[in-house]
Amino acid sequence: MRNTAAEQALTIFQDGPLFFDTETTGLSNAAEIVEVGVVDAEGKTVLESLVRPRRRIPADAVTVHGISNEMVRGAPTWAEIWPDVQLLFRGRRVGIFNADFDLRMLRQSHRQHSLPWEAFGGSAICVMKLYARFYGERMGVKNARWQSLQKAGRQCGIALPNKHRAVDDARLTCAVFRHMAGLPVSV
């Protein structure tokens, strides 16, 4: 008998979800997006773009994701890339490993670029929370703790590295989701 988290993942997968991740200038309330990555349900890249923030990328953030101020110099701004992202998300289910964080970064980037916040157009699925249920049920533990994306990948036996780049993390999120749904993980 499949557990409920696995059944939910399989049901969502049948709708052909997208998987999304961002890299940011940090974690604060003033942080903004510096990279977006979107992959389809097969893990193929749909959108990958650096994003030029309004403020400089702090050194500690560069240490995490490797995206420097020089790299984003010629990149589109959030206001320029958002219509493409929104068009992809419109009417779709979108798997995000830590949806609360990435949705907050979307809102903050909107605010930084004086864009009115509107619903992001899709239906966000927090893969981290779904995976916590999946992992907890598999381990026989109620209220299992959230796992990092890297830990979830290792626990699922997925060989994809967590490089802290948006499209790589979106691809790893997709692979974890496919594993939960009992589907082959294409690497």
ZAVEX-256223 format. One record per residue: residue in one letter; x, y, z of N, C-alpha, C, O in turn. Coordinates in steps of 0.02 Angstrom, whole numbers, padded with zeros to 5 digits, always signed. Example, Ala and Ser with C-alpha at 12.3 -4.5 7.8 and 13.67 -1.06 7.14 Angstrom:
<recs>
A+00660-00284+00390+00615-00225+00390+00660-00165+00390+00712-00166+00423
S+00642-00112+00354+00684-00053+00357+00645+00002+00394+00670+00057+00402
</recs>
This chain:
<recs>
M+00042-00059+00000+00000+00000+00000+00044+00062+00000+00089+00068+00041
R+00031+00107-00046+00070+00169-00051+00050+00216+00006-00009+00217+00026
N+00097+00254+00031+00079+00302+00083+00046+00363+00052+00049+00373-00009
T+00015+00404+00093-00024+00461+00068+00018+00513+00033-00004+00543-00016
A+00079+00526+00057+00122+00575+00024+00141+00551-00046+00143+00591-00093
A+00156+00487-00053+00173+00460-00119+00113+00464-00166+00121+00480-00225
E+00054+00448-00141-00006+00453-00182-00019+00525-00204-00037+00538-00261
Q-00009+00572-00158-00018+00642-00176+00033+00664-00229+00015+00699-00276
A+00096+00643-00221+00147+00660-00271+00129+00632-00339+00136+00667-00390
L+00105+00570-00342+00087+00540-00406+00028+00577-00437+00028+00588-00498
T-00021+00595-00397-00079+00632-00423-00057+00699-00451-00079+00719-00506
I-00015+00735-00415+00010+00800-00439+00051+00790-00502+00046+00830-00549
F+00092+00739-00504+00135+00727-00562+00094+00717-00626+00115+00737-00680
Q+00035+00687-00619-00007+00675-00678-00031+00740-00710-00053+00740-00767
D-00027+00796-00673-00045+00862-00701+00014+00895-00738+00006+00950-00765
G+00072+00862-00740+00130+00890-00774+00157+00953-00741+00160+01006-00773
P+00177+00949-00678+00200+01009-00643+00267+01034-00670+00304+00999-00704
L+00281+01096-00653+00347+01125-00663+00382+01125-00595+00350+01119-00543
F+00448+01133-00595+00486+01138-00533+00530+01200-00538+00561+01213-00589
F+00531+01238-00483+00559+01306-00483+00607+01314-00424+00595+01288-00370
D+00660+01352-00437+00705+01371-00383+00735+01439-00398+00737+01461-00455
T+00758+01472-00345+00792+01536-00351+00858+01535-00313+00868+01494-00269
E+00900+01581-00331+00958+01599-00291+00949+01673-00276+00921+01710-00316
T+00972+01695-00218+00956+01762-00195+01018+01799-00168+01072+01771-00162
T+01006+01863-00151+01059+01903-00121+01067+01888-00047+01113+01915-00015
G+01025+01847-00020+01030+01829+00051+00963+01805+00077+00920+01784+00039
L+00955+01809+00142+00895+01784+00175+00853+01839+00207+00798+01825+00231
S+00877+01900+00207+00843+01954+00243+00780+01977+00208+00763+01953+00154
N+00744+02022+00239+00683+02050+00211+00698+02097+00152+00652+02117+00117
A+00761+02114+00142+00781+02156+00085+00812+02116+00029+00829+02143-00023
A+00819+02050+00039+00851+02007-00012+00807+02004-00074+00746+02012-00071
E+00840+01991-00130+00803+01985-00193+00834+01929-00235+00889+01906-00221
I+00799+01910-00286+00818+01854-00329+00874+01875-00377+00873+01929-00406
V+00925+01830-00384+00979+01841-00432+00983+01786-00485+01021+01791-00533
E+00943+01733-00477+00941+01680-00527+00876+01641-00519+00853+01629-00464
V+00846+01623-00576+00787+01580-00576+00801+01519-00620+00837+01523-00669
G+00771+01463-00599+00776+01402-00638+00709+01366-00637+00679+01358-00584
V+00686+01345-00695+00623+01308-00701+00637+01247-00745+00666+01253-00799
V+00615+01188-00720+00620+01127-00759+00550+01096-00764+00507+01109-00722
D+00541+01055-00815+00477+01020-00823+00477+00955-00782+00525+00941-00746
A+00424+00917-00788+00416+00856-00748+00465+00801-00767+00472+00752-00731
E+00500+00810-00822+00552+00762-00843+00621+00787-00821+00671+00752-00832
G+00624+00847-00791+00688+00875-00770+00724+00915-00823+00782+00934-00815
K+00690+00928-00879+00721+00967-00933+00712+01042-00919+00659+01064-00897
T+00764+01080-00933+00764+01152-00920+00714+01187-00964+00714+01179-01025
V+00670+01226-00933+00620+01266-00967+00642+01340-00967+00633+01376-01016
L+00671+01362-00911+00695+01431-00905+00754+01431-00857+00750+01401-00803
E+00807+01464-00876+00865+01474-00833+00891+01543-00848+00910+01559-00905
S+00893+01586-00797+00917+01654-00808+00946+01684-00745+00919+01676-00690
L+01001+01719-00753+01025+01762-00700+00980+01823-00699+00947+01839-00748
V+00977+01856-00642+00935+01915-00633+00977+01970-00600+01009+01958-00549
R+00977+02029-00630+01015+02085-00602+00976+02117-00545+00922+02146-00556
P+01002+02113-00483+00967+02144-00427+00979+02219-00424+01023+02245-00458
R+00940+02253-00384+00948+02325-00375+01008+02341-00331+01040+02393-00339
R+01025+02296-00286+01082+02306-00241+01136+02255-00259+01124+02206-00294
R+01196+02268-00234+01252+02222-00245+01240+02156-00209+01206+02153-00157
I+01267+02103-00237+01262+02037-00205+01317+02034-00152+01376+02041-00167
P+01298+02022-00089+01348+02019-00035+01395+01959-00044+01376+01907-00072
A+01456+01966-00019+01506+01914-00025+01483+01848+00005+01499+01795-00022
D+01446+01850+00061+01424+01786+00092+01375+01749+00046+01375+01687+00045
A+01334+01785+00009+01288+01753-00038+01327+01724-00097+01312+01669-00121
V+01377+01762-00121+01419+01738-00177+01454+01673-00157+01461+01628-00198
T+01474+01668-00094+01507+01608-00069+01461+01547-00073+01483+01492-00087
V+01396+01558-00061+01348+01503-00063+01334+01480-00134+01340+01420-00149
H+01316+01526-00179+01294+01506-00246+01343+01521-00302+01334+01497-00358
G+01394+01561-00289+01445+01575-00340+01424+01626-00391+01460+01636-00440
I+01367+01659-00382+01344+01710-00429+01371+01777-00407+01354+01802-00354
S+01414+01806-00449+01447+01869-00431+01411+01929-00462+01369+01921-00507
N+01428+01987-00438+01400+02049-00466+01419+02057-00539+01379+02082-00579
E+01479+02035-00558+01501+02039-00628+01457+01994-00672+01441+02012-00728
M+01438+01936-00646+01398+01889-00685+01329+01916-00701+01301+01901-00754
V+01300+01955-00656+01231+01980-00666+01229+02049-00699+01175+02075-00713
R+01287+02078-00713+01290+02146-00740+01246+02155-00802+01211+02205-00806
G+01247+02109-00849+01208+02115-00910+01143+02075-00909+01109+02070-00960
A+01126+02047-00852+01065+02005-00846+01002+02049-00845+01006+02108-00828
P+00946+02020-00862+00883+02057-00856+00867+02072-00782+00889+02035-00738
T+00831+02125-00770+00807+02140-00703+00748+02095-00687+00722+02061-00731
W+00727+02096-00624+00668+02057-00605+00607+02080-00644+00567+02039-00666
A+00600+02145-00652+00542+02172-00689+00542+02147-00762+00489+02139-00791
E+00601+02136-00790+00606+02112-00860+00594+02037-00865+00565+02014-00915
I+00615+01998-00817+00609+01925-00821+00542+01899-00795+00518+01847-00816
W+00510+01936-00749+00448+01913-00717+00394+01894-00767+00362+01843-00757
P+00380+01933-00820+00327+01912-00866+00338+01843-00896+00291+01806-00907
D+00401+01825-00909+00416+01758-00936+00402+01704-00883+00373+01652-00898
V+00422+01718-00821+00410+01670-00766+00335+01662-00755+00309+01606-00751
Q+00300+01718-00751+00228+01716-00739+00191+01679-00794+00144+01641-00780
L+00211+01689-00856+00179+01654-00912+00189+01578-00906+00142+01540-00919
L+00248+01556-00885+00260+01485-00875+00215+01456-00820+00189+01401-00826
F+00206+01494-00766+00170+01470-00708+00094+01472-00716+00058+01435-00681
R+00069+01512-00761-00003+01523-00767-00041+01457-00773-00033+01419-00820
G-00084+01445-00722-00127+01386-00722-00091+01320-00709-00121+01267-00716
R-00028+01323-00689+00011+01261-00679+00023+01248-00605+00023+01294-00565
R+00035+01186-00589+00061+01168-00523+00136+01176-00526+00168+01155-00575
V+00164+01207-00475+00236+01222-00474+00266+01195-00409+00250+01219-00355
G+00309+01146-00416+00344+01117-00358+00404+01159-00339+00447+01174-00381
I+00407+01178-00277+00461+01220-00251+00484+01185-00187+00443+01169-00144
F+00550+01174-00179+00571+01136-00121+00552+01170-00056+00523+01138-00012
N+00567+01233-00048+00547+01271+00011+00503+01328-00014+00526+01385-00021
A+00440+01313-00026+00395+01361-00058+00388+01425-00017+00385+01480-00047
D+00385+01421+00048+00378+01482+00088+00435+01531+00074+00423+01591+00066
F+00496+01506+00070+00554+01549+00057+00551+01579-00013+00556+01640-00021
D+00542+01537-00064+00544+01562-00132+00485+01608-00147+00493+01657-00185
L+00427+01595-00120+00370+01640-00130+00383+01707-00095+00364+01760-00120
R+00416+01705-00038+00435+01768-00004+00485+01807-00047+00480+01868-00053
M+00532+01772-00078+00581+01805-00121+00547+01835-00183+00566+01888-00206
L+00496+01800-00209+00458+01828-00266+00426+01894-00245+00431+01944-00281
R+00392+01894-00187+00359+01955-00164+00409+02011-00151+00398+02069-00169
Q+00465+01994-00120+00516+02044-00105+00547+02072-00169+00559+02133-00173
S+00560+02030-00218+00587+02054-00282+00537+02100-00316+00556+02150-00347
H+00474+02082-00312+00422+02127-00339+00427+02195-00305+00427+02247-00338
R+00430+02194-00239+00434+02258-00201+00496+02297-00220+00492+02358-00229
Q+00553+02264-00225+00616+02298-00243+00613+02331-00311+00647+02381-00324
H+00572+02304-00355+00567+02330-00423+00501+02367-00435+00482+02379-00492
S+00468+02385-00381+00406+02425-00383+00352+02392-00426+00315+02427-00461
L+00349+02327-00424+00296+02291-00460+00241+02275-00410+00255+02257-00353
P+00178+02282-00431+00124+02262-00385+00124+02187-00377+00131+02150-00426
W+00116+02163-00316+00113+02091-00305+00045+02066-00326-00006+02093-00306
E+00046+02014-00364-00015+01979-00385+00000+01905-00377+00058+01885-00373
A-00051+01867-00374-00041+01794-00368+00008+01772-00422+00007+01798-00478
F+00051+01726-00405+00104+01709-00451+00080+01669-00511+00120+01651-00554
G+00016+01655-00514-00013+01626-00574-00022+01551-00573-00061+01524-00611
G+00015+01518-00530+00010+01445-00526-00012+01424-00457-00033+01465-00416
S-00007+01360-00445-00023+01332-00380+00041+01303-00351+00066+01252-00375
A+00068+01335-00300+00132+01314-00271+00124+01251-00229+00076+01245-00190
I+00171+01205-00237+00173+01144-00198+00239+01145-00161+00292+01151-00192
C+00237+01140-00095+00299+01139-00056+00325+01067-00054+00300+01025-00016
V+00374+01053-00095+00402+00985-00100+00437+00967-00034+00438+00909-00015
M+00466+01016+00000+00499+01002+00064+00450+00975+00115+00464+00927+00150
K+00391+01006+00120+00341+00984+00168+00312+00916+00148+00300+00873+00191
L+00300+00906+00084+00274+00842+00060+00327+00787+00072+00310+00732+00093
Y+00390+00803+00060+00443+00755+00072+00449+00737+00146+00462+00680+00163
A+00439+00786+00191+00441+00772+00263+00389+00720+00281+00401+00675+00322
R+00329+00726+00252+00277+00676+00265+00297+00608+00236+00290+00556+00269
F+00323+00608+00175+00345+00547+00141+00399+00513+00182+00396+00453+00196
Y+00449+00550+00201+00506+00524+00239+00483+00499+00307+00505+00445+00330
G+00441+00537+00340+00415+00517+00406+00375+00453+00403+00382+00409+00445
E+00331+00447+00352+00291+00387+00344+00336+00327+00329+00324+00272+00354
R+00387+00337+00288+00433+00284+00271+00472+00260+00332+00488+00201+00339
M+00488+00307+00376+00528+00292+00436+00483+00273+00495+00509+00255+00549
G+00418+00278+00487+00372+00262+00541+00371+00315+00595+00359+00300+00654
V+00383+00378+00575+00386+00433+00623+00331+00483+00605+00323+00503+00547
K+00292+00503+00655+00242+00555+00644+00276+00623+00649+00325+00631+00686
N+00251+00671+00612+00278+00739+00613+00353+00741+00601+00391+00771+00639
A+00375+00708+00547+00446+00707+00531+00472+00777+00517+00435+00820+00492
R+00534+00788+00534+00564+00854+00523+00579+00865+00450+00588+00818+00411
W+00581+00929+00431+00598+00947+00363+00671+00928+00351+00713+00934+00395
Q+00685+00906+00291+00752+00889+00270+00776+00941+00220+00735+00971+00184
S+00840+00953+00217+00867+00997+00165+00860+00962+00098+00850+00901+00095
L+00864+01000+00045+00860+00970-00022+00917+00920-00032+00907+00866-00060
Q+00976+00938-00009+01033+00893-00016+01022+00827+00021+01035+00773-00005
K+00997+00832+00083+00983+00771+00122+00929+00729+00089+00934+00668+00084
A+00876+00762+00065+00822+00726+00032+00848+00688-00028+00831+00631-00040
G+00891+00721-00068+00920+00688-00126+00960+00627-00106+00954+00574-00137
R+01001+00634-00054+01041+00576-00030+00996+00521-00005+01007+00462-00019
Q+00944+00539+00034+00899+00489+00062+00861+00451+00008+00842+00393+00017
C+00851+00484-00049+00817+00452-00106+00866+00416-00152+00845+00384-00201
G+00930+00420-00138+00981+00387-00180+00991+00421-00246+01008+00389-00296
I+00980+00487-00249+00986+00525-00311+01057+00552-00316+01084+00582-00269
A+01088+00542-00374+01158+00561-00384+01168+00635-00403+01225+00657-00410
L+01114+00673-00410+01121+00743-00429+01151+00783-00371+01128+00779-00315
P+01203+00822-00386+01232+00863-00332+01188+00925-00320+01155+00949-00366
N+01190+00949-00259+01155+01011-00242+01207+01066-00247+01245+01077-00199
K+01210+01100-00304+01262+01150-00317+01241+01220-00297+01280+01267-00305
H+01182+01229-00271+01155+01295-00254+01154+01341-00315+01170+01400-00311
R+01135+01312-00372+01118+01352-00431+01045+01334-00446+01024+01277-00437
A+01007+01383-00469+00935+01376-00473+00912+01317-00515+00871+01278-00492
V+00937+01309-00576+00912+01255-00618+00934+01187-00591+00897+01138-00597
D+00994+01183-00563+01016+01119-00533+00972+01100-00474+00954+01042-00466
D+00955+01149-00432+00912+01135-00374+00841+01120-00396+00807+01079-00365
A+00817+01153-00449+00750+01137-00475+00749+01065-00502+00700+01028-00493
R+00803+01046-00536+00808+00977-00562+00811+00926-00506+00780+00873-00510
L+00848+00942-00452+00851+00896-00395+00783+00892-00361+00762+00838-00339
T+00748+00948-00356+00680+00948-00327+00634+00903-00368+00596+00864-00340
C+00639+00909-00434+00599+00866-00479+00616+00792-00467+00571+00751-00464
A+00680+00776-00460+00701+00707-00450+00674+00680-00384+00651+00623-00381
V+00678+00719-00330+00650+00698-00265+00575+00686-00272+00549+00637-00246
F+00541+00731-00307+00469+00725-00317+00452+00661-00356+00406+00625-00337
R+00490+00648-00409+00479+00587-00449+00491+00525-00405+00453+00477-00411
H+00542+00527-00363+00555+00471-00318+00496+00459-00272+00474+00402-00262
M+00469+00513-00244+00411+00505-00199+00352+00475-00236+00315+00434-00208
A+00343+00495-00299+00287+00470-00339+00298+00399-00364+00254+00370-00395
G+00357+00371-00351+00372+00303-00373+00389+00299-00447+00382+00247-00478
L+00411+00355-00475+00427+00358-00547+00502+00356-00557+00540+00374-00512
P+00524+00333-00616+00596+00332-00628+00626+00402-00623+00595+00451-00644
V+00684+00405-00594+00720+00469-00587+00771+00472-00643+00819+00433-00644
S+00760+00518-00690+00807+00526-00745+00858+00579-00724+00840+00635-00706
V+00921+00560-00727+00974+00606-00705+01011+00632-00765+01058+00671-00758
</recs>
